Amino acid sequence: MALMRKDNDGMRRVDGEGVYVRAPELRDYQEWADVREASRNFLTPWEPTWAQDETSRGSYRYKLRRYTEDARDDKAHALFVFREDDDALVGGVTLSNIRRGVAQTASLGYWAGQMHTGKGYITAAVRAVVHYAFEDLDLHRVEAACQPDNVPSRRVLEKCAFTQEGMARAYLKINGAWRDHLLFGIINSGV
């Protein structure tokens, strides 16, 4: 199933159906930058405003440091999604805002390069990461949100058995404006 394991390079990864996810590394920079730049117009309506140097090497190094600290402190786990058959980077999935104690909850976010959309990669990655969240991280609940007009994102969540739980007005500042979001959740029914 989708439990964290070591691959041949000794790196920790989570396997899914036709994909695997693992923490970003310095060696991923160029492929990440290429996918993000090629998908800039496609992604910007759904993401926070991009910084001027969003895909620069310096910005990437900063992100890696932050990702490493957040994972170490059990605050978040940023993961890149790779296609199994050729190891191509296709997108990313993040478990963020991890809350322990009585909540045992995290927020889920994801993105795909435009050239990789509609092929099931992100759906497979989300399924694997949710399984990882429940089995390896011992979370009870994973939450996600998407803009009402982002039909492909909503379909990913529905295919992964998330339940729509409501709507939050002006929930997140996306591409420079406060946007309404549909709220979804999935609970670990095995606990």
Secondary structure, DSSP 8 states (H G I E B T S, - for coil): ---EEE-TTS-EEEE-SSEEEE---GGGHHHHHHHHHHTHHHHGGGSS---TTTTSHHHHHHHHHHHHHHHHTTS-EEEEEEETTT--EEEEEEEEEEE-TT--EEEEEEEE-GGGTTSSHHHHHHHHHHHHHHHTS--SEEEEEE-TT-HHHHHHHHHTT-EEEEEEEEEEEETTEEEEEEEEEEE-TT-
